[in-house]
Amino acid sequence: MQHAIERALDDSPLAQLVVSAEGTLVATSPKARELLGLPAAAEGLPFAAVVREFHATELADFVSAATVDPPVITFTDQPWRPSPGESCLLNGGVVAIRDEEGALLGVTVTLEVSAASDELSRHNDELKRDVTELRSINDELRQRTDELNLVAIFLESVLTSLRGAVLVVDSALTVRVWNPQAERLWGIRRRDAMGSPLHSLDLRIPFDELRPSIERALAGDLDCAEAGVAVPQADGSVAAYTVSATPLLGPGSTVHGATLLFVERAS
């Protein structure tokens, strides 16, 4: 019988113990041995002595109570300190096993462990701090977004108010800014120009005429590089424009691109 019980417990995924009617620990599952830190030598010893060594004396009381009445006892949140500084809660059930005539054969104990309330409280406090920190980060990001939106609105109004066509290219000559006057001058919508290589846009100007001014700006030359260009108009006429190229500087005077301003010359 004992060998059959041991084989059954060896296959059990639960933390289970079997105590004989005489109060001896007769079998344990691998999960129970891992949970309680029980050595194999614990089997065959008085159950009360075993649980006393592992600071779980209440389990012996539950086993004793189950042998009387009722046959099934459940317990939850039973404090257990497996070692100094460690605190857990035991949950489980105790079931008395009897033969057909009602004679007591033994008792099975099934255990689960959960974090102690103070540990849960500590986790809750940590979660609250994390939530508070995330809210603070979100508020800061929201504030920065609002500030960036204001800057974008300001820059948009400045670019719109300029009488010339303004475009900004990065160091790879990709268009990053295209103001309304540029749309009117070349008939290219902003959404079509943004992100496009400058040389791929039909500006009706030989790119080689713009290249020297752009290269000077990208080299960080702060002296405004100007050039005169003729821009064919939609009606077939030709208008003379002055092109000014200046470097687009970032922190530490790092060059990030060039700003081109096209201003029509007075006739």
Secondary structure, 3 states (H helix, E strand, C coil): CHHHHHHHHHCCCCEEEEEECCCEEEEECHHHHHHHCCCHHHCCCEHHHHHHHCCCCHHHHHHHHHCCCCCEEEEEEEEECCCCCCCEEEEEEEEEEECCCCCEEEEEEEEEEEECHHHHHHHHHHHHHHHHHHHHHHHHHHHHHHHHHHHHHHHHHHHHHCCCEEEEEECCCEEEEECHHHHHHHCCCHHHHCCCEHHHCCCCCCHHHHHHHHHHHHCCCCCCEEEEEEEECCCCCEEEEEEEEEEEECHHHCEEEEEEEEEECCC
